[in-house]
Amino acid sequence: MIRLEHANLSVTDIEATTRFITTAFPGFAVRGEGLDSAGRPWRHVGTDHTYVALQAVGTNPGRQPYGDEVGMNHLGWEIDDVDGLIGRLRDAGFEPNLQADGHPARRRVYFYDPDGNDWEFVQYLTDDPARRNDYDRV
């Protein structure tokens, strides 16, 4: 078995990012937190099996995803209900930055978190891998 256990993000506001994550994933909760050796807050937000590790860094250098700098472009998460996720995040004040519903086997939506990190959420409409992974369509 191979699965992503966690992702680790540096953030400017650990509370705001926690709110974004727990809104997107109602089953996620703070599972641990503390201070690192430099006295900076850290927090793990998720379930017993998967989580997002947050490290508060205090400043944002302004990197933009998909630009000319090395770094993460987005985190991709498979979810069961795109419409429910969109409603929860909109109710919390977040708006999609891209919605891609033109594929017959999947629906995708992207949101920026409070630091401008891009999060992709995909709902598959089939269990057939050939249809899920069809790259001939957008």
matplotlib code that plots the C-alpha trace (Angstrom):
import matplotlib.pyplot as plt

x = [0.0, 1.2, -0.8, 0.0, 0.1, 0.5, 1.5, 3.5, 2.8, 4.4, 1.7, 1.4, -1.7, -2.1, -5.7, -6.9, -5.5, -6.9, -10.3, -9.9, -8.9, -11.6, -14.3, -13.2, -12.9, -15.5, -14.0, -10.6, -9.7, -6.6, -4.8, -1.6, 0.1, 3.0, 6.1, 9.1, 12.7, 12.7, 9.5, 7.2, 3.8, 3.0, -0.2, -1.4, -4.9, -6.6, -7.7, -5.9, -4.6, -4.0, -3.3, -1.9, 1.1, 1.1, 4.2, 3.7, 6.4, 5.1, 5.8, 4.7, 7.3, 4.6, 5.3, 2.5, 1.6, 2.3, 4.8, 8.5, 9.7, 10.2, 7.5, 4.2, 1.5, -1.4, -2.6, -5.1, -7.7, -10.4, -13.7, -17.3, -19.3, -18.0, -21.2, -21.2, -17.5, -18.2, -21.1, -19.2, -16.2, -18.4, -20.3, -16.9, -16.0, -13.8, -14.5, -13.4, -10.6, -11.3, -14.1, -13.7, -16.9, -16.5, -15.2, -17.8, -15.9, -14.9, -15.7, -12.9, -12.8, -9.9, -9.7, -6.8, -6.2, -5.5, -1.8, -2.6, -1.8, -4.0, -6.1, -7.7, -10.8, -11.9, -15.1, -14.9, -18.2, -17.0, -14.7, -13.3, -9.6, -9.6, -12.4, -11.1, -7.6, -8.8, -6.4, -7.9, -10.6, -10.0]
y = [0.0, 3.5, 6.6, 10.1, 10.3, 14.0, 17.3, 19.9, 23.6, 26.8, 29.4, 32.9, 32.4, 28.9, 29.7, 30.9, 27.9, 25.5, 27.1, 26.6, 23.0, 22.0, 23.8, 21.9, 18.6, 18.5, 15.2, 16.8, 18.1, 19.4, 16.1, 17.7, 21.0, 22.7, 24.8, 23.8, 24.2, 27.9, 28.6, 28.7, 27.1, 23.9, 22.0, 18.7, 18.9, 15.8, 12.3, 9.4, 8.3, 11.5, 15.1, 18.4, 19.6, 23.4, 25.4, 29.1, 31.2, 34.7, 36.1, 35.3, 36.0, 36.3, 33.2, 32.5, 28.9, 27.9, 30.8, 30.6, 29.7, 26.3, 25.2, 23.5, 24.3, 22.6, 19.8, 17.5, 15.8, 13.3, 14.0, 12.6, 15.8, 18.8, 20.8, 20.3, 21.4, 24.5, 25.5, 25.0, 27.0, 29.8, 30.1, 30.6, 33.4, 31.5, 31.6, 29.1, 30.2, 27.5, 25.1, 22.3, 20.3, 19.5, 16.0, 13.1, 11.1, 13.8, 17.3, 19.5, 22.8, 24.8, 27.2, 29.3, 29.1, 32.3, 32.2, 31.7, 28.0, 26.3, 23.3, 21.0, 19.0, 16.2, 14.2, 11.1, 10.0, 6.5, 3.8, 3.0, 4.0, 4.3, 6.9, 8.7, 9.0, 10.1, 12.9, 13.5, 15.7, 18.8]
z = [0.0, -0.8, 0.4, 1.3, 5.1, 5.4, 3.6, 5.5, 4.8, 6.2, 6.9, 8.2, 10.2, 11.7, 13.0, 9.6, 7.7, 10.3, 9.7, 6.0, 6.3, 8.9, 6.7, 3.6, 5.6, 8.4, 9.6, 10.2, 13.7, 15.4, 16.4, 17.9, 18.3, 20.0, 19.5, 17.5, 18.7, 17.5, 19.5, 16.4, 16.6, 14.7, 14.3, 12.8, 11.4, 10.1, 11.1, 12.8, 9.3, 7.3, 8.1, 7.1, 9.1, 9.6, 10.6, 11.4, 9.8, 10.3, 6.8, 3.3, 0.6, -2.0, -4.2, -6.6, -7.6, -11.2, -11.6, -12.4, -8.9, -7.5, -5.0, -4.5, -7.1, -5.4, -3.1, -4.7, -2.6, -3.6, -2.0, -2.2, -2.7, -4.6, -4.2, -0.4, -0.2, -2.4, -0.1, 3.1, 1.8, 0.3, 3.6, 5.3, 2.9, 0.4, -3.4, -6.0, -8.2, -10.8, -11.4, -14.0, -14.5, -18.2, -17.8, -17.7, -15.1, -12.6, -11.2, -9.9, -8.0, -6.7, -3.8, -2.4, 1.3, 3.4, 2.3, -1.4, -1.5, -4.1, -3.1, -5.7, -4.8, -7.2, -7.1, -9.3, -10.9, -11.8, -10.3, -13.7, -13.7, -17.5, -17.4, -14.3, -15.8, -19.3, -20.3, -23.7, -22.0, -19.8]

ax = plt.figure().add_subplot(projection="3d")
ax.plot(x, y, z, "-o")
ax.set_aspect("equal")
plt.show()
